[in-house]
Amino acid sequence: MNVMPSRRPLRLASLLICLSLTSLQAGGQDFDPGRALYENHCQQCHAGWVHTREGRKVTRLDDLHARVGAWSVHAGLHWTSEEIDAVTRYVNRRFYQLTE
């Protein structure tokens, strides 16, 4: 059986390097991996209004974390738990401000 090694770690490393360089060029701002992942994989479909609309279904931090994890699988990203945590923290900080 011929199994090709995954290119996922290489793609992620390349993405993080490129985004780090972009961040440094933008004035030395701190790099936020959650923001980078969200902007590169989620923002195309999830405009800001999606997160702030009236009657939104996410009302708890656990719900938000579960949604981020589910969407990573649905979108074929299969993020690690660290990536899911990072995106959850970013989206919560940016849009939801949930405490628990």
C-alpha positions as CSV (number, residue, x, y, z in Angstrom):
1,M,0.0,0.0,0.0
2,N,1.5,3.3,-1.1
3,V,0.4,6.1,1.3
4,M,1.4,9.7,0.6
5,P,2.4,11.8,3.6
6,S,0.1,14.5,4.6
7,R,0.9,18.0,3.3
8,R,-1.2,19.6,6.0
9,P,1.7,20.5,8.4
10,L,3.6,22.0,5.5
11,R,0.6,24.1,4.4
12,L,-0.1,25.3,7.9
13,A,3.6,26.2,8.5
14,S,3.7,28.1,5.2
15,L,0.5,29.9,6.0
16,L,1.7,30.9,9.5
17,I,5.1,32.1,8.1
18,C,3.4,34.2,5.4
19,L,0.9,35.7,7.9
20,S,3.7,36.4,10.4
21,L,5.6,38.3,7.7
22,T,2.5,40.2,6.7
23,S,1.8,41.1,10.4
24,L,5.4,42.3,10.8
25,Q,5.1,44.5,7.7
26,A,1.8,45.9,9.0
27,G,3.5,47.6,11.9
28,G,4.7,44.9,14.2
29,Q,1.3,44.0,15.5
30,D,1.0,40.8,17.5
31,F,0.2,37.7,15.4
32,D,-3.1,36.0,16.3
33,P,-3.3,32.5,14.8
34,G,-7.1,32.4,15.5
35,R,-7.6,35.6,13.5
36,A,-5.4,34.3,10.7
37,L,-7.3,31.0,10.4
38,Y,-10.6,32.7,10.6
39,E,-9.7,35.3,7.9
40,N,-8.3,32.7,5.6
41,H,-10.9,30.0,6.0
42,C,-14.2,31.4,7.4
43,Q,-14.6,35.0,6.6
44,Q,-15.5,34.4,3.0
45,C,-18.9,33.0,4.1
46,H,-19.2,34.4,7.6
47,A,-19.4,38.1,7.3
48,G,-19.5,39.9,10.7
49,W,-23.2,40.3,10.7
50,V,-23.6,36.5,10.9
51,H,-22.1,36.5,14.4
52,T,-24.1,39.5,15.6
53,R,-27.5,39.0,14.1
54,E,-30.6,38.9,16.3
55,G,-31.7,35.5,17.4
56,R,-28.3,33.9,16.8
57,K,-28.1,30.2,18.0
58,V,-24.7,30.5,19.8
59,T,-25.3,31.8,23.3
60,R,-22.6,29.9,25.3
61,L,-18.9,29.6,24.9
62,D,-19.1,25.8,24.7
63,D,-21.6,26.1,21.9
64,L,-19.3,28.4,20.0
65,H,-16.4,26.0,20.5
66,A,-18.5,23.1,19.2
67,R,-19.6,25.1,16.1
68,V,-16.0,26.1,15.2
69,G,-15.0,22.4,15.5
70,A,-18.0,21.2,13.4
71,W,-17.3,23.8,10.7
72,S,-13.6,22.8,10.6
73,V,-14.7,19.3,9.7
74,H,-17.5,20.4,7.4
75,A,-15.1,22.7,5.5
76,G,-12.6,19.9,5.2
77,L,-10.0,21.7,7.3
78,H,-9.8,19.2,10.2
79,W,-8.2,21.7,12.5
80,T,-6.3,20.5,15.6
81,S,-7.8,21.2,19.0
82,E,-5.3,24.1,19.4
83,E,-6.5,25.6,16.1
84,I,-10.2,25.3,17.1
85,D,-9.4,26.9,20.5
86,A,-7.5,29.8,18.8
87,V,-10.4,30.5,16.4
88,T,-13.0,30.2,19.2
89,R,-11.0,32.7,21.3
90,Y,-10.7,35.1,18.3
91,V,-14.4,34.9,17.3
92,N,-15.5,35.2,20.9
93,R,-13.3,38.2,21.5
94,R,-14.3,39.8,18.2
95,F,-18.0,39.2,18.1
96,Y,-19.6,37.3,21.0
97,Q,-17.9,38.3,24.3
98,L,-19.3,35.2,26.0
99,T,-17.9,34.4,29.4
100,E,-19.1,30.8,29.8
